[in-house]
Amino acid sequence: MKGTATTWVWAIGTLLCGATAAAQAQPSFPVTAAQRATAQQVAQQGVPLAALNPNAPDSYTVQSGDTLWRIAGLYLRQPWRWPELWGMNLQAIANPHLIYPGQVLYLEKSGGYARLSSTRGTGTPTVKLTPRVRSESLSDLALPTLQMHLIEPFLTEPLVINTDTLQRAPRIIAGDNERIMLSPGDRAYARGPVDAPLLHSPGTSRSYRLFRQATPVRDPITKEILGYEAQYLGQAELERSETPAPPAPDKAQRSPTLPASVHITRIKEEILAGDRLLPEPPRQYLSFVPHAPKEPVTAHVASLYSSTALRYGTQHQVVAINKGTQDGVVPGMVLSLMTQGQTMVDKTDPQRATVKLPDEENGLAMVFRSFDRVSYVLIMDIQHGVQIGDRLTSPQ
């Protein structure tokens, strides 16, 4: 059954209260033929009882603030294998990408296998609704895979680029009223390269992100530079485009360049002259499909993302690894964290032989953003602190 976990969707379920109109009004997210085939396959039997968490509850009412990862952990030894437990409910699910607070999940066991259902026996899925006026849309109530507040900033903040990209980006040249350090609400002036002035094109966004110098991200094994991580500073809106100086035969008669004006809207750190602007990327749909890698993966922790120096990464922290899209690493991929075994002298050996202790499984991490040669992962569950150089492998 292990292979089936790599193809089916993670976010599942729907809210059915006897009226189908609400379900039909939900956003339509694609379900591939392979995903549907997987669900139909496991619909025949469910999962072996050995795959269940020994403390799996007979029923569970989804709570506000739950995540799909947490619910999967209640029922399964390996949280990313949720689809194998849920697939039998395919015919009852109007939108397999949604599950809501108030929905009751029932665990059914028979013939050495277990199935999870939103109904007990047959009938309409049970949903408990709090008696109050609801102004939220159903899509707003849908449970996320993860606690999104932990990773949402990282979907825009860390940026792995090459140095040329940042050097050719428009730059802040001055603040209004001779301000040296800029804060939200301040106006600043900016210019692009001579051959690429800062202009607003019709139909494009005026939103920009602000960055400072790029720090190299090195492979902990080969020491090769994998990319440069730009320091995120804040956001700005372009108010007026740059007006380059028109050509003139006499340099003395040439009109001065009129820089662009930008409005500082948000800061993480003070903005200074020389800081760079890059276009705000389009908003991403914050949904992940956790899955084990289809092919074996071996990666290593390259850096611990933090504004302060850290030696150990902890649960729910973000780390960068030395594999990216060119290595087949994509968002949603689940990897096992391995603690490096120490190299030590065996003092019980008269010869004082040097031995290396074995690497031990430490927990799980999930990829949520990938660049060419670097990816960011969220530490989901660990037993010990994570260090640069720790190995990540395909989960067992």
Secondary structure, DSSP 4 states (H G I P E B T S, - for coil): -GGGGGTS-SS-----SS-SHHHHTS------HHHHHHHHHHTTT-EEGGGB-TT--SEEE--TT--HHHHHHHHBSSGGGHHHHHGGGGGG-S-TT---TTBEEEEEEETTEEEEESSSSSSSPPB---SS---S-HHHHSPPSS-HHHHGGGGTS-EEE-HHHHHTS-EEEEEGGG-SSB-TT-EEEEE--TTS---PPTTS--EEEEEEEEEEEE-TTT--EEEEEEEEEEEEEEEE--BPPPP-SSGGGPPPPB-EEEEEEEESS-B-TT-EEEEPPPPPP-----B--SS--EEEEEEE--SS--S-B-TT-EEEES--GGGT--TTBEEEEEEPPPEEE-TTSTT--EEEPPPEEEEEEEEEEE-SS-EEEEEEEESS-B-TT-EEE---
